[in-house]
Amino acid sequence: MANLKRRVEQLERRQLALRPSHSTQFDKDALAIYNAMPYLNARMTPTYDEVEPTAIYRRGRELRNKLYGPIIPAADDPHIKRYTRESGEFELAFGREPNAGDMLRYEHLALMHSTENYSRHFGRIIEAWERQLPGLTCPLKFEDGRLFRRLVPERRGEAPNWEEDDGIQPEVRWLTIDEVIVNTQIEAETMLTIPALVFVGVVGVKHQCRPATDEELQRAETESPIKAPTGFMLGRQRFCELLVEVMGV
């Protein structure tokens, strides 16, 4: 009888161990909040340091590592060493790094960074934040196609203010690609820029590109871009851009 009781107890413990420790909603929220971290910086309130100790953040990091593998230090990551603004846009659109001869059109970038995609992306983040971190005001809001960040007040006693982050706008993103801006003519109130880039391969350690020729622009596309990038893809792009900008890798 004692042996049977022990066997039943062992079976119950095994079944409990196999049960998911978190709800599906909790896990979805955890990933959404984790993917939002690259949008936070020290000028904002709350900051990453206030979110990092929470259970929802820890679960998001655990799920991220389980699904996509742990983050590789930038100094040891060959992908980051090759990364450029234009290669990052191509990756977001096509789910892979560019090869020599691949083309990135402005239309690809505009599709990835559309109001519809960002409304979905930030909507999930804000809803998850309000459910799981009710004691912390979400430092992001998305209104009428525009992203705003909640900033630390300049003086003690003042309320935080909201500042627009126009870095998500397609036109801004296109013009912050070096090869685009050096081939853009700005005169008075008019601006004439290039519509597409062609990758020439990795030169040195970085992906390089040039303006597309008229003949190349007439070529039929053989590969269709992704229509709706995931929250992980958008967050990863933001993270890679920060690494390249801040660390100069």
Order of alpha helices (4+ residues) and beta strands (2+ residues): alpha-alpha-alpha-alpha-alpha-alpha-beta-alpha-alpha-beta-beta-beta-alpha-alpha-beta-beta-beta-beta-alpha-alpha
